[in-house]
Amino acid sequence: MAESGLESAKEISLKDKGNEFFKAGNYLKAAALYTQAIKQDPNNPTLYSNRAAAFLHLVKLNKALADADMTISLSPEWEKGYFRKGCILEALQRYDEALAAFQEALKYNSGNAEVSKKSKRLELVIKEKRRSEELASIRSNVDMARHLSAVKSELVEKYGGEECCRDMFSFLVETMETAVKSWHETSKVDPRVYFLIDKEKTDTEKYAPAVNIDKAFESPHTHSSCFSFLREYASESFSKAACLVAPKSIIAYPQVWKGEGAKKWKHGKNDGFFVQFESPTLRKLWFIASLTEMGQTFCKDPEILDITDNQLLPRLYK
Protein backbone atom coordinates (compact mmCIF):
# COMPACT_ATOMS: atom_id res chain seq x y z
CA MET A 1 0.00 0.00 0.00
CA ALA A 2 1.33 3.50 -0.84
CA GLU A 3 2.05 5.79 2.10
CA SER A 4 1.18 9.46 2.52
CA GLY A 5 3.37 12.06 4.23
CA LEU A 6 2.91 13.00 7.88
CA GLU A 7 0.65 10.72 9.91
CA SER A 8 0.25 10.39 13.66
CA ALA A 9 1.15 7.14 15.36
CA LYS A 10 -2.54 6.38 15.90
CA GLU A 11 -3.34 6.88 12.21
CA ILE A 12 -0.48 4.65 11.14
CA SER A 13 -1.68 2.00 13.55
CA LEU A 14 -5.24 2.05 12.20
CA LYS A 15 -4.07 1.92 8.61
CA ASP A 16 -1.54 -0.81 9.27
CA LYS A 17 -4.12 -2.87 11.10
CA GLY A 18 -6.44 -2.38 8.14
CA ASN A 19 -3.68 -3.51 5.78
CA GLU A 20 -3.15 -6.67 7.81
CA PHE A 21 -6.84 -7.55 7.70
CA PHE A 22 -6.87 -6.76 3.98
CA LYS A 23 -3.98 -9.14 3.33
CA ALA A 24 -5.79 -11.81 5.36
CA GLY A 25 -8.90 -11.42 3.21
CA ASN A 26 -11.03 -9.83 5.91
CA TYR A 27 -12.12 -6.90 3.76
CA LEU A 28 -15.03 -5.89 5.98
CA LYS A 29 -12.78 -5.39 9.00
CA ALA A 30 -10.17 -3.67 6.85
CA ALA A 31 -12.77 -1.22 5.52
CA ALA A 32 -13.93 -0.47 9.07
CA LEU A 33 -10.38 0.31 10.19
CA TYR A 34 -9.72 2.51 7.15
CA THR A 35 -12.94 4.38 7.99
CA GLN A 36 -11.69 5.01 11.52
CA ALA A 37 -8.39 6.23 10.12
CA ILE A 38 -10.18 8.58 7.71
CA LYS A 39 -12.01 10.18 10.63
CA GLN A 40 -8.60 10.98 12.09
CA ASP A 41 -7.14 12.22 8.78
CA PRO A 42 -9.93 13.06 6.25
CA ASN A 43 -7.49 14.45 3.67
CA ASN A 44 -5.28 11.36 3.35
CA PRO A 45 -5.63 9.93 -0.23
CA THR A 46 -3.97 6.64 0.73
CA LEU A 47 -6.73 5.81 3.20
CA TYR A 48 -9.45 6.41 0.62
CA SER A 49 -7.50 4.35 -1.92
CA ASN A 50 -7.15 1.46 0.53
CA ARG A 51 -10.81 1.58 1.50
CA ALA A 52 -11.80 1.67 -2.18
CA ALA A 53 -9.86 -1.58 -2.66
CA ALA A 54 -11.63 -3.14 0.33
CA PHE A 55 -15.05 -2.02 -0.90
CA LEU A 56 -14.23 -3.46 -4.34
CA HIS A 57 -13.59 -6.87 -2.80
CA LEU A 58 -16.84 -6.54 -0.85
CA VAL A 59 -18.64 -5.69 -4.11
CA LYS A 60 -19.80 -2.40 -2.64
CA LEU A 61 -19.01 -0.79 -5.93
CA ASN A 62 -20.73 2.58 -5.54
CA LYS A 63 -18.93 3.19 -2.25
CA ALA A 64 -15.68 2.01 -3.82
CA LEU A 65 -16.13 4.40 -6.75
CA ALA A 66 -16.81 7.32 -4.40
CA ASP A 67 -13.57 6.57 -2.54
CA ALA A 68 -11.61 6.31 -5.79
CA ASP A 69 -12.95 9.70 -6.87
CA MET A 70 -12.00 11.15 -3.49
CA THR A 71 -8.49 9.72 -3.89
CA ILE A 72 -8.15 11.47 -7.24
CA SER A 73 -9.57 14.69 -5.84
CA LEU A 74 -7.05 14.72 -2.99
CA SER A 75 -4.08 13.62 -5.14
CA PRO A 76 -4.84 14.23 -8.84
CA GLU A 77 -1.32 13.30 -10.02
CA TRP A 78 -1.13 9.98 -8.14
CA GLU A 79 -1.81 7.12 -10.52
CA LYS A 80 -3.22 4.86 -7.81
CA GLY A 81 -6.51 6.76 -7.67
CA TYR A 82 -7.06 6.27 -11.41
CA PHE A 83 -6.03 2.64 -11.13
CA ARG A 84 -8.59 2.05 -8.37
CA LYS A 85 -11.25 3.82 -10.38
CA GLY A 86 -10.46 1.75 -13.47
CA CYS A 87 -10.75 -1.53 -11.54
CA ILE A 88 -14.08 -0.50 -10.05
CA LEU A 89 -15.51 0.70 -13.37
CA GLU A 90 -14.42 -2.58 -14.93
CA ALA A 91 -16.33 -4.46 -12.21
CA LEU A 92 -19.33 -2.29 -13.06
CA GLN A 93 -18.86 -3.33 -16.72
CA ARG A 94 -18.39 0.30 -17.70
CA TYR A 95 -15.47 -0.71 -19.86
CA ASP A 96 -14.92 2.45 -21.88
CA GLU A 97 -14.75 4.56 -18.72
CA ALA A 98 -12.50 1.98 -17.07
CA LEU A 99 -10.06 2.10 -19.97
CA ALA A 100 -10.02 5.91 -19.82
CA ALA A 101 -9.14 5.70 -16.11
CA PHE A 102 -6.29 3.24 -16.75
CA GLN A 103 -4.95 5.42 -19.54
CA GLU A 104 -5.05 8.42 -17.19
CA ALA A 105 -3.04 6.41 -14.65
CA LEU A 106 -0.42 5.70 -17.30
CA LYS A 107 -0.04 9.44 -17.94
CA TYR A 108 1.34 9.81 -14.43
CA ASN A 109 3.32 6.56 -14.38
CA SER A 110 3.87 5.15 -17.84
CA GLY A 111 6.12 2.41 -16.48
CA ASN A 112 3.43 0.77 -14.32
CA ALA A 113 3.33 -2.76 -15.75
CA GLU A 114 0.16 -3.76 -13.92
CA VAL A 115 -1.82 -0.79 -15.24
CA SER A 116 -0.42 -1.29 -18.74
CA LYS A 117 -1.43 -4.96 -18.69
CA LYS A 118 -4.94 -4.15 -17.49
CA SER A 119 -5.29 -1.43 -20.11
CA LYS A 120 -4.32 -3.75 -22.96
CA ARG A 121 -6.62 -6.52 -21.71
CA LEU A 122 -9.50 -4.08 -21.41
CA GLU A 123 -8.95 -2.85 -24.96
CA LEU A 124 -9.48 -6.44 -26.08
CA VAL A 125 -12.59 -6.78 -23.89
CA ILE A 126 -14.06 -3.61 -25.40
CA LYS A 127 -13.28 -4.78 -28.92
CA GLU A 128 -14.94 -8.15 -28.28
CA LYS A 129 -17.95 -6.50 -26.62
CA ARG A 130 -18.48 -4.17 -29.56
CA ARG A 131 -18.18 -7.05 -32.01
CA SER A 132 -20.65 -9.09 -29.95
CA GLU A 133 -23.10 -6.18 -30.01
CA GLU A 134 -22.58 -5.82 -33.76
CA LEU A 135 -23.34 -9.51 -34.29
CA ALA A 136 -26.42 -9.28 -32.08
CA SER A 137 -27.59 -6.32 -34.16
CA ILE A 138 -27.04 -8.26 -37.38
CA ARG A 139 -29.05 -11.16 -35.99
CA SER A 140 -31.95 -9.05 -34.74
CA ASN A 141 -32.18 -6.42 -37.49
CA VAL A 142 -32.91 -8.44 -40.60
CA ASP A 143 -33.65 -6.20 -43.59
CA MET A 144 -33.51 -8.02 -46.91
CA ALA A 145 -35.21 -5.24 -48.87
CA ARG A 146 -32.04 -3.14 -48.83
CA HIS A 147 -30.20 -5.93 -50.66
CA LEU A 148 -32.91 -6.34 -53.29
CA SER A 149 -33.31 -2.84 -54.75
CA ALA A 150 -31.96 -4.00 -58.13
CA VAL A 151 -34.48 -6.85 -58.22
CA LYS A 152 -37.28 -4.44 -57.34
CA SER A 153 -36.27 -2.22 -60.26
CA GLU A 154 -36.30 -5.20 -62.63
CA LEU A 155 -39.76 -6.23 -61.44
CA VAL A 156 -41.09 -2.70 -61.88
CA GLU A 157 -39.68 -2.62 -65.40
CA LYS A 158 -41.05 -6.03 -66.38
CA TYR A 159 -44.49 -5.61 -64.80
CA GLY A 160 -45.07 -2.00 -65.81
CA GLY A 161 -45.04 -0.20 -62.50
CA GLU A 162 -44.43 -0.55 -58.78
CA GLU A 163 -48.09 -1.15 -57.97
CA CYS A 164 -48.20 -4.21 -60.22
CA CYS A 165 -45.24 -5.96 -58.59
CA ARG A 166 -45.63 -4.82 -54.97
CA ASP A 167 -47.06 -8.14 -53.76
CA MET A 168 -44.39 -10.08 -55.61
CA PHE A 169 -41.53 -8.05 -54.12
CA SER A 170 -43.02 -8.22 -50.62
CA PHE A 171 -43.38 -11.99 -51.02
CA LEU A 172 -39.70 -12.33 -51.92
CA VAL A 173 -38.52 -10.10 -49.06
CA GLU A 174 -40.71 -11.84 -46.49
CA THR A 175 -39.59 -15.30 -47.61
CA MET A 176 -35.92 -14.39 -47.41
CA GLU A 177 -36.27 -12.66 -44.05
CA THR A 178 -38.16 -15.59 -42.56
CA ALA A 179 -35.41 -17.95 -43.72
CA VAL A 180 -32.64 -15.75 -42.30
CA LYS A 181 -34.39 -15.42 -38.93
CA SER A 182 -34.90 -19.19 -38.80
CA TRP A 183 -31.20 -19.71 -39.49
CA HIS A 184 -30.24 -17.25 -36.77
CA GLU A 185 -32.44 -19.04 -34.25
CA THR A 186 -31.86 -22.69 -35.18
CA SER A 187 -28.95 -22.78 -37.67
CA LYS A 188 -31.24 -24.38 -40.23
CA VAL A 189 -34.04 -23.74 -42.70
CA ASP A 190 -36.67 -26.17 -43.93
CA PRO A 191 -36.31 -27.05 -47.64
CA ARG A 192 -39.48 -25.68 -49.16
CA VAL A 193 -40.94 -23.92 -52.15
CA TYR A 194 -43.20 -21.03 -51.21
CA PHE A 195 -45.88 -19.86 -53.63
CA LEU A 196 -47.47 -16.46 -54.04
CA ILE A 197 -50.99 -17.68 -54.60
CA ASP A 198 -53.74 -15.76 -56.39
CA LYS A 199 -56.31 -14.78 -53.77
CA GLU A 200 -59.11 -14.87 -56.30
CA LYS A 201 -58.21 -17.86 -58.46
CA THR A 202 -56.34 -20.32 -56.21
CA ASP A 203 -58.26 -23.14 -54.60
CA THR A 204 -56.73 -22.81 -51.13
CA GLU A 205 -58.37 -26.02 -49.97
CA LYS A 206 -56.28 -27.90 -52.51
CA TYR A 207 -53.16 -25.77 -52.86
CA ALA A 208 -51.11 -24.65 -49.87
CA PRO A 209 -48.73 -21.67 -50.04
CA ALA A 210 -45.73 -23.89 -49.24
CA VAL A 211 -44.52 -27.32 -50.38
CA ASN A 212 -41.88 -29.37 -48.56
CA ILE A 213 -39.07 -30.58 -50.81
CA ASP A 214 -36.79 -32.35 -48.33
CA LYS A 215 -36.23 -35.30 -50.74
CA ALA A 216 -35.82 -33.22 -53.90
CA PHE A 217 -32.04 -33.11 -53.96
CA GLU A 218 -31.17 -36.69 -53.03
CA SER A 219 -30.57 -37.86 -56.62
CA PRO A 220 -31.19 -36.91 -60.24
CA HIS A 221 -34.35 -39.05 -60.14
CA THR A 222 -35.88 -37.36 -57.07
CA HIS A 223 -34.82 -33.99 -58.45
CA SER A 224 -36.57 -34.60 -61.78
CA SER A 225 -39.72 -35.90 -60.10
CA CYS A 226 -39.88 -32.96 -57.72
CA PHE A 227 -39.38 -30.46 -60.50
CA SER A 228 -42.19 -31.96 -62.58
CA PHE A 229 -44.52 -31.84 -59.60
CA LEU A 230 -43.61 -28.24 -58.73
CA ARG A 231 -44.05 -26.98 -62.30
CA GLU A 232 -47.52 -28.53 -62.45
CA TYR A 233 -48.31 -27.16 -58.98
CA ALA A 234 -47.22 -23.64 -59.99
CA SER A 235 -49.50 -23.75 -63.01
CA GLU A 236 -52.59 -25.35 -61.51
CA SER A 237 -52.51 -23.25 -58.34
CA PHE A 238 -52.50 -20.03 -60.40
CA SER A 239 -49.54 -18.85 -58.36
CA LYS A 240 -47.90 -15.58 -59.39
CA ALA A 241 -44.40 -16.44 -58.19
CA ALA A 242 -42.45 -19.02 -56.23
CA CYS A 243 -39.46 -18.94 -53.91
CA LEU A 244 -37.33 -21.99 -53.22
CA VAL A 245 -35.37 -22.14 -49.94
CA ALA A 246 -32.92 -25.00 -49.48
CA PRO A 247 -29.96 -25.51 -47.13
CA LYS A 248 -26.71 -26.34 -48.87
CA SER A 249 -26.13 -29.30 -46.51
CA ILE A 250 -29.01 -31.40 -47.89
CA ILE A 251 -28.17 -31.00 -51.56
CA ALA A 252 -26.58 -34.11 -53.01
CA TYR A 253 -27.73 -33.17 -56.53
CA PRO A 254 -27.14 -30.73 -58.13
CA GLN A 255 -24.06 -29.63 -56.14
CA VAL A 256 -23.63 -26.34 -57.95
CA TRP A 257 -20.64 -25.38 -55.78
CA LYS A 258 -18.50 -28.09 -57.42
CA GLY A 259 -18.36 -26.40 -60.81
CA GLU A 260 -15.09 -25.71 -62.63
CA GLY A 261 -13.81 -22.94 -64.85
CA ALA A 262 -16.34 -20.15 -65.33
CA LYS A 263 -18.76 -22.05 -63.11
CA LYS A 264 -16.27 -22.35 -60.23
CA TRP A 265 -17.85 -21.71 -56.82
CA LYS A 266 -16.65 -18.43 -55.33
CA HIS A 267 -18.10 -18.67 -51.85
CA GLY A 268 -15.72 -20.99 -50.03
CA LYS A 269 -16.75 -23.90 -47.83
CA ASN A 270 -19.24 -21.90 -45.79
CA ASP A 271 -22.50 -23.49 -44.79
CA GLY A 272 -25.66 -21.62 -45.69
CA PHE A 273 -28.74 -21.83 -47.86
CA PHE A 274 -30.00 -20.99 -51.33
CA VAL A 275 -32.97 -18.86 -52.30
CA GLN A 276 -34.26 -19.22 -55.87
CA PHE A 277 -36.96 -16.82 -57.01
CA GLU A 278 -39.21 -17.84 -59.90
CA SER A 279 -41.79 -15.78 -61.78
CA PRO A 280 -43.07 -15.84 -65.35
CA THR A 281 -40.71 -13.02 -66.38
CA LEU A 282 -37.88 -12.96 -63.82
CA ARG A 283 -35.66 -15.60 -62.23
CA LYS A 284 -33.02 -14.97 -59.57
CA LEU A 285 -30.76 -17.04 -57.34
CA TRP A 286 -28.89 -16.16 -54.14
CA PHE A 287 -26.63 -17.96 -51.72
CA ILE A 288 -26.74 -16.76 -48.10
CA ALA A 289 -23.61 -17.93 -46.31
CA SER A 290 -23.55 -18.69 -42.60
CA LEU A 291 -20.77 -17.95 -40.15
CA THR A 292 -20.29 -18.64 -36.45
CA GLU A 293 -18.41 -16.07 -34.42
CA MET A 294 -18.18 -15.59 -30.66
CA GLY A 295 -20.72 -18.37 -30.21
CA GLN A 296 -23.29 -16.64 -32.42
CA THR A 297 -24.52 -17.91 -35.78
CA PHE A 298 -25.37 -15.24 -38.29
CA CYS A 299 -26.05 -14.89 -41.99
CA LYS A 300 -23.88 -12.87 -44.32
CA ASP A 301 -25.43 -10.63 -46.95
CA PRO A 302 -27.10 -12.54 -49.82
CA GLU A 303 -24.79 -13.15 -52.77
CA ILE A 304 -26.39 -13.11 -56.20
CA LEU A 305 -25.50 -16.12 -58.37
CA ASP A 306 -25.73 -16.69 -62.09
CA ILE A 307 -28.94 -18.69 -62.27
CA THR A 308 -28.00 -20.13 -65.66
CA ASP A 309 -24.93 -21.82 -64.17
CA ASN A 310 -26.18 -22.50 -60.64
CA GLN A 311 -29.94 -23.08 -60.75
CA LEU A 312 -31.26 -25.60 -58.24
CA LEU A 313 -34.40 -26.14 -60.27
CA PRO A 314 -35.15 -25.40 -63.92
CA ARG A 315 -37.68 -22.71 -64.82
CA LEU A 316 -40.98 -23.33 -63.03
CA TYR A 317 -43.13 -21.00 -65.09
CA LYS A 318 -43.39 -21.72 -68.79
C-alpha positions as CSV (number, residue, x, y, z in Angstrom):
1,M,0.0,0.0,0.0
2,A,1.3,3.5,-0.8
3,E,2.1,5.8,2.1
4,S,1.2,9.5,2.5
5,G,3.4,12.1,4.2
6,L,2.9,13.0,7.9
7,E,0.7,10.7,9.9
8,S,0.2,10.4,13.7
9,A,1.1,7.1,15.4
10,K,-2.5,6.4,15.9
11,E,-3.3,6.9,12.2
12,I,-0.5,4.6,11.1
13,S,-1.7,2.0,13.6
14,L,-5.2,2.0,12.2
15,K,-4.1,1.9,8.6
16,D,-1.5,-0.8,9.3
17,K,-4.1,-2.9,11.1
18,G,-6.4,-2.4,8.1
19,N,-3.7,-3.5,5.8
20,E,-3.2,-6.7,7.8
21,F,-6.8,-7.5,7.7
22,F,-6.9,-6.8,4.0
23,K,-4.0,-9.1,3.3
24,A,-5.8,-11.8,5.4
25,G,-8.9,-11.4,3.2
26,N,-11.0,-9.8,5.9
27,Y,-12.1,-6.9,3.8
28,L,-15.0,-5.9,6.0
29,K,-12.8,-5.4,9.0
30,A,-10.2,-3.7,6.8
31,A,-12.8,-1.2,5.5
32,A,-13.9,-0.5,9.1
33,L,-10.4,0.3,10.2
34,Y,-9.7,2.5,7.2
35,T,-12.9,4.4,8.0
36,Q,-11.7,5.0,11.5
37,A,-8.4,6.2,10.1
38,I,-10.2,8.6,7.7
39,K,-12.0,10.2,10.6
40,Q,-8.6,11.0,12.1
41,D,-7.1,12.2,8.8
42,P,-9.9,13.1,6.3
43,N,-7.5,14.5,3.7
44,N,-5.3,11.4,3.3
45,P,-5.6,9.9,-0.2
46,T,-4.0,6.6,0.7
47,L,-6.7,5.8,3.2
48,Y,-9.5,6.4,0.6
49,S,-7.5,4.3,-1.9
50,N,-7.2,1.5,0.5
51,R,-10.8,1.6,1.5
52,A,-11.8,1.7,-2.2
53,A,-9.9,-1.6,-2.7
54,A,-11.6,-3.1,0.3
55,F,-15.0,-2.0,-0.9
56,L,-14.2,-3.5,-4.3
57,H,-13.6,-6.9,-2.8
58,L,-16.8,-6.5,-0.8
59,V,-18.6,-5.7,-4.1
60,K,-19.8,-2.4,-2.6
61,L,-19.0,-0.8,-5.9
62,N,-20.7,2.6,-5.5
63,K,-18.9,3.2,-2.3
64,A,-15.7,2.0,-3.8
65,L,-16.1,4.4,-6.7
66,A,-16.8,7.3,-4.4
67,D,-13.6,6.6,-2.5
68,A,-11.6,6.3,-5.8
69,D,-13.0,9.7,-6.9
70,M,-12.0,11.2,-3.5
71,T,-8.5,9.7,-3.9
72,I,-8.2,11.5,-7.2
73,S,-9.6,14.7,-5.8
74,L,-7.0,14.7,-3.0
75,S,-4.1,13.6,-5.1
76,P,-4.8,14.2,-8.8
77,E,-1.3,13.3,-10.0
78,W,-1.1,10.0,-8.1
79,E,-1.8,7.1,-10.5
80,K,-3.2,4.9,-7.8
81,G,-6.5,6.8,-7.7
82,Y,-7.1,6.3,-11.4
83,F,-6.0,2.6,-11.1
84,R,-8.6,2.1,-8.4
85,K,-11.3,3.8,-10.4
86,G,-10.5,1.7,-13.5
87,C,-10.7,-1.5,-11.5
88,I,-14.1,-0.5,-10.1
89,L,-15.5,0.7,-13.4
90,E,-14.4,-2.6,-14.9
91,A,-16.3,-4.5,-12.2
92,L,-19.3,-2.3,-13.1
93,Q,-18.9,-3.3,-16.7
94,R,-18.4,0.3,-17.7
95,Y,-15.5,-0.7,-19.9
96,D,-14.9,2.4,-21.9
97,E,-14.7,4.6,-18.7
98,A,-12.5,2.0,-17.1
99,L,-10.1,2.1,-20.0
100,A,-10.0,5.9,-19.8
101,A,-9.1,5.7,-16.1
102,F,-6.3,3.2,-16.7
103,Q,-5.0,5.4,-19.5
104,E,-5.1,8.4,-17.2
105,A,-3.0,6.4,-14.6
106,L,-0.4,5.7,-17.3
107,K,0.0,9.4,-17.9
108,Y,1.3,9.8,-14.4
109,N,3.3,6.6,-14.4
110,S,3.9,5.1,-17.8
111,G,6.1,2.4,-16.5
112,N,3.4,0.8,-14.3
113,A,3.3,-2.8,-15.7
114,E,0.2,-3.8,-13.9
115,V,-1.8,-0.8,-15.2
116,S,-0.4,-1.3,-18.7
117,K,-1.4,-5.0,-18.7
118,K,-4.9,-4.1,-17.5
119,S,-5.3,-1.4,-20.1
120,K,-4.3,-3.8,-23.0
121,R,-6.6,-6.5,-21.7
122,L,-9.5,-4.1,-21.4
123,E,-9.0,-2.8,-25.0
124,L,-9.5,-6.4,-26.1
125,V,-12.6,-6.8,-23.9
126,I,-14.1,-3.6,-25.4
127,K,-13.3,-4.8,-28.9
128,E,-14.9,-8.1,-28.3
129,K,-17.9,-6.5,-26.6
130,R,-18.5,-4.2,-29.6
131,R,-18.2,-7.0,-32.0
132,S,-20.6,-9.1,-30.0
133,E,-23.1,-6.2,-30.0
134,E,-22.6,-5.8,-33.8
135,L,-23.3,-9.5,-34.3
136,A,-26.4,-9.3,-32.1
137,S,-27.6,-6.3,-34.2
138,I,-27.0,-8.3,-37.4
139,R,-29.1,-11.2,-36.0
140,S,-32.0,-9.0,-34.7
141,N,-32.2,-6.4,-37.5
142,V,-32.9,-8.4,-40.6
143,D,-33.6,-6.2,-43.6
144,M,-33.5,-8.0,-46.9
145,A,-35.2,-5.2,-48.9
146,R,-32.0,-3.1,-48.8
147,H,-30.2,-5.9,-50.7
148,L,-32.9,-6.3,-53.3
149,S,-33.3,-2.8,-54.7
150,A,-32.0,-4.0,-58.1
151,V,-34.5,-6.9,-58.2
152,K,-37.3,-4.4,-57.3
153,S,-36.3,-2.2,-60.3
154,E,-36.3,-5.2,-62.6
155,L,-39.8,-6.2,-61.4
156,V,-41.1,-2.7,-61.9
157,E,-39.7,-2.6,-65.4
158,K,-41.0,-6.0,-66.4
159,Y,-44.5,-5.6,-64.8
160,G,-45.1,-2.0,-65.8
161,G,-45.0,-0.2,-62.5
162,E,-44.4,-0.5,-58.8
163,E,-48.1,-1.1,-58.0
164,C,-48.2,-4.2,-60.2
165,C,-45.2,-6.0,-58.6
166,R,-45.6,-4.8,-55.0
167,D,-47.1,-8.1,-53.8
168,M,-44.4,-10.1,-55.6
169,F,-41.5,-8.0,-54.1
170,S,-43.0,-8.2,-50.6
171,F,-43.4,-12.0,-51.0
172,L,-39.7,-12.3,-51.9
173,V,-38.5,-10.1,-49.1
174,E,-40.7,-11.8,-46.5
175,T,-39.6,-15.3,-47.6
176,M,-35.9,-14.4,-47.4
177,E,-36.3,-12.7,-44.0
178,T,-38.2,-15.6,-42.6
179,A,-35.4,-17.9,-43.7
180,V,-32.6,-15.8,-42.3
181,K,-34.4,-15.4,-38.9
182,S,-34.9,-19.2,-38.8
183,W,-31.2,-19.7,-39.5
184,H,-30.2,-17.3,-36.8
185,E,-32.4,-19.0,-34.2
186,T,-31.9,-22.7,-35.2
187,S,-29.0,-22.8,-37.7
188,K,-31.2,-24.4,-40.2
189,V,-34.0,-23.7,-42.7
190,D,-36.7,-26.2,-43.9
191,P,-36.3,-27.0,-47.6
192,R,-39.5,-25.7,-49.2
193,V,-40.9,-23.9,-52.1
194,Y,-43.2,-21.0,-51.2
195,F,-45.9,-19.9,-53.6
196,L,-47.5,-16.5,-54.0
197,I,-51.0,-17.7,-54.6
198,D,-53.7,-15.8,-56.4
199,K,-56.3,-14.8,-53.8
200,E,-59.1,-14.9,-56.3
201,K,-58.2,-17.9,-58.5
202,T,-56.3,-20.3,-56.2
203,D,-58.3,-23.1,-54.6
204,T,-56.7,-22.8,-51.1
205,E,-58.4,-26.0,-50.0
206,K,-56.3,-27.9,-52.5
207,Y,-53.2,-25.8,-52.9
208,A,-51.1,-24.6,-49.9
209,P,-48.7,-21.7,-50.0
210,A,-45.7,-23.9,-49.2
211,V,-44.5,-27.3,-50.4
212,N,-41.9,-29.4,-48.6
213,I,-39.1,-30.6,-50.8
214,D,-36.8,-32.4,-48.3
215,K,-36.2,-35.3,-50.7
216,A,-35.8,-33.2,-53.9
217,F,-32.0,-33.1,-54.0
218,E,-31.2,-36.7,-53.0
219,S,-30.6,-37.9,-56.6
220,P,-31.2,-36.9,-60.2
221,H,-34.3,-39.1,-60.1
222,T,-35.9,-37.4,-57.1
223,H,-34.8,-34.0,-58.5
224,S,-36.6,-34.6,-61.8
225,S,-39.7,-35.9,-60.1
226,C,-39.9,-33.0,-57.7
227,F,-39.4,-30.5,-60.5
228,S,-42.2,-32.0,-62.6
229,F,-44.5,-31.8,-59.6
230,L,-43.6,-28.2,-58.7
231,R,-44.0,-27.0,-62.3
232,E,-47.5,-28.5,-62.4
233,Y,-48.3,-27.2,-59.0
234,A,-47.2,-23.6,-60.0
235,S,-49.5,-23.7,-63.0
236,E,-52.6,-25.3,-61.5
237,S,-52.5,-23.2,-58.3
238,F,-52.5,-20.0,-60.4
239,S,-49.5,-18.9,-58.4
240,K,-47.9,-15.6,-59.4
241,A,-44.4,-16.4,-58.2
242,A,-42.5,-19.0,-56.2
243,C,-39.5,-18.9,-53.9
244,L,-37.3,-22.0,-53.2
245,V,-35.4,-22.1,-49.9
246,A,-32.9,-25.0,-49.5
247,P,-30.0,-25.5,-47.1
248,K,-26.7,-26.3,-48.9
249,S,-26.1,-29.3,-46.5
250,I,-29.0,-31.4,-47.9
251,I,-28.2,-31.0,-51.6
252,A,-26.6,-34.1,-53.0
253,Y,-27.7,-33.2,-56.5
254,P,-27.1,-30.7,-58.1
255,Q,-24.1,-29.6,-56.1
256,V,-23.6,-26.3,-57.9
257,W,-20.6,-25.4,-55.8
258,K,-18.5,-28.1,-57.4
259,G,-18.4,-26.4,-60.8
260,E,-15.1,-25.7,-62.6
261,G,-13.8,-22.9,-64.9
262,A,-16.3,-20.2,-65.3
263,K,-18.8,-22.1,-63.1
264,K,-16.3,-22.4,-60.2
265,W,-17.9,-21.7,-56.8
266,K,-16.6,-18.4,-55.3
267,H,-18.1,-18.7,-51.9
268,G,-15.7,-21.0,-50.0
269,K,-16.8,-23.9,-47.8
270,N,-19.2,-21.9,-45.8
271,D,-22.5,-23.5,-44.8
272,G,-25.7,-21.6,-45.7
273,F,-28.7,-21.8,-47.9
274,F,-30.0,-21.0,-51.3
275,V,-33.0,-18.9,-52.3
276,Q,-34.3,-19.2,-55.9
277,F,-37.0,-16.8,-57.0
278,E,-39.2,-17.8,-59.9
279,S,-41.8,-15.8,-61.8
280,P,-43.1,-15.8,-65.4
281,T,-40.7,-13.0,-66.4
282,L,-37.9,-13.0,-63.8
283,R,-35.7,-15.6,-62.2
284,K,-33.0,-15.0,-59.6
285,L,-30.8,-17.0,-57.3
286,W,-28.9,-16.2,-54.1
287,F,-26.6,-18.0,-51.7
288,I,-26.7,-16.8,-48.1
289,A,-23.6,-17.9,-46.3
290,S,-23.6,-18.7,-42.6
291,L,-20.8,-18.0,-40.1
292,T,-20.3,-18.6,-36.4
293,E,-18.4,-16.1,-34.4
294,M,-18.2,-15.6,-30.7
295,G,-20.7,-18.4,-30.2
296,Q,-23.3,-16.6,-32.4
297,T,-24.5,-17.9,-35.8
298,F,-25.4,-15.2,-38.3
299,C,-26.0,-14.9,-42.0
300,K,-23.9,-12.9,-44.3
301,D,-25.4,-10.6,-47.0
302,P,-27.1,-12.5,-49.8
303,E,-24.8,-13.2,-52.8
304,I,-26.4,-13.1,-56.2
305,L,-25.5,-16.1,-58.4
306,D,-25.7,-16.7,-62.1
307,I,-28.9,-18.7,-62.3
308,T,-28.0,-20.1,-65.7
309,D,-24.9,-21.8,-64.2
310,N,-26.2,-22.5,-60.6
311,Q,-29.9,-23.1,-60.7
312,L,-31.3,-25.6,-58.2
313,L,-34.4,-26.1,-60.3
314,P,-35.1,-25.4,-63.9
315,R,-37.7,-22.7,-64.8
316,L,-41.0,-23.3,-63.0
317,Y,-43.1,-21.0,-65.1
318,K,-43.4,-21.7,-68.8
